Amino acid sequence: MSDPTAHHVGITVADLDRAVEFYAETFDLDVLAEFSVGGDAFAEAVAVDDASASFAHLDAGDAVVELVAYDPTGEPTADPELNRPGATHLGLTVDDVEAFHADLADDVETLSPPRTTASGTTVLFVRDPEGNLIEVLDA
């Protein structure tokens, strides 16, 4: 058996263009690839009847952020609370969380201002335009 390595973090979105713009502008992530996938094998693999999807891969350093918009679109999940089993978030590091927070666009939703935890890590949680959570922490 081979040792697994991380390939990407996937985030399902309803509006791919809006999501790509948010991640590119807010986090300065470059688009590596944009493509679409469909057909029976894909629909069976994702267990969604007649599924097709459009993808964007964004460069987040050691990881790829994969944004994907499905057709057909499923029902949106409720806004996640971090303490619920199954809740997910994307973690991204920046050089200075406080400066990053100060430079955020006014329409970017945050859960709180940056906070330094008992472990000494400064963290900030933001939501993308679709409500997905991103943890921003010091590099």
N, C-alpha and C positions, 0 to 999 in steps of 0.2 A: 504494500500500500504506500502511496506517495504522501508526503507531508503537505497538507493544504497551506496555501498562502492567500492573503486577501487579494481580491481582484477589483472589486468596486463596492460602493454603497449605493443601493437603488432607492429612489424616491418616486412614487407614483404621483402624478400631477394631472390636473384637468386642462390646464393651459400651458403647453410646453414653451411657447415663445415668451410668455410672461415670466415663467420660472427661470429660463435661461438668462433673461435680462436681469432678474433679481440677483442670481448667484454671480453673474459676471460683474455687475455694477457694485454690489455690496461687498463681495469677497474677492473681487479681482481674479476670478477663476477663468481661465482660457478654455474655449471650446476645442476639444480634441477631435470630435467626430459627431456627425448627425446622420441618422439613418432610420429606415423603417423596416419592420419585419412583419410578416403575415404568413398565412398558409396553415394547412392542417397540422403539421408538426409543431409549429409555434403554439397554436391554439391548444393542442393536447398537452404540451409542455407546461403551459401556464394554467391549464384547467379552466379556460374561459372559452365557451362556445364561440366559434367564428372570430376569435380575437385577432387583431392586428395592433401594432403599436409603433409610435414614433419615439425615437431615442435621441438624447444628447449626452455625450460624455464630456465631463469637465475635469480639467487638471487641478487636483488639490494636493500636489506634491507627491507624497508616497501613496496616495489613493486616488481613485477615480470616483467622482460623483456622477452617478447615472440617473438622469431625469427621464421619466418615461410617461407618455400619455397613451392610454389604451382606447381602442374602439372595439367593442362597445365600452362606454364609461360606466363603471360601477357606482354604487351609492357612496358618497363621502363618509368617512368615519367621523365620529364626534371629536371635538378638540381634545387631544390627549392630555391627560395629567400625568406628570412624570412618575407618580407613585403607583400607577395602575400596571398590573402585570400585562406585558405585551406592548407597553408604550415604547416608542423608539425615538432616538434623536441622532443627529449628525454632529460630530465633534470636530471643530476646526480650531487651529491655533493661530494666534497673531502675535506680533512682537509686543504690543501694549494694548491690553483690553480697554483701559481707561480712554486712551486716545482713539481707539476704534469706535468706542461708544460715542465719544464726542463728535465724531465725523459721520455717524449714521444719518441717513435721510430721515426727515421728520415722520414719514409714513411707515417706517420700520417698527413693528411692534416688539417690545421687550417685556420680559416677565418682571424684571426689576432692574435697577441700576447695577453696574458691576459690584460684585461682592467678593471679598477675600475670605475663603473658608478656613477652618481650623488647621487644615493641612498646609495652608500658605498659598494655595492656588487661587488666583483671581478668575472668576467665571462670570459670564453674561449669557443669558438665554434669549434668543430672538426667534420670531416666527417668520417663515417665508410667506409670500402672499396667499398660500393655500393653507396656512396654519401649521405646517411642519416645523418641528422644533430643531434649532441649531444651537449647540453649546459652543460658545466662543471662550477660549481660555488662553492664558499666557503660554508662549512657546517655551 
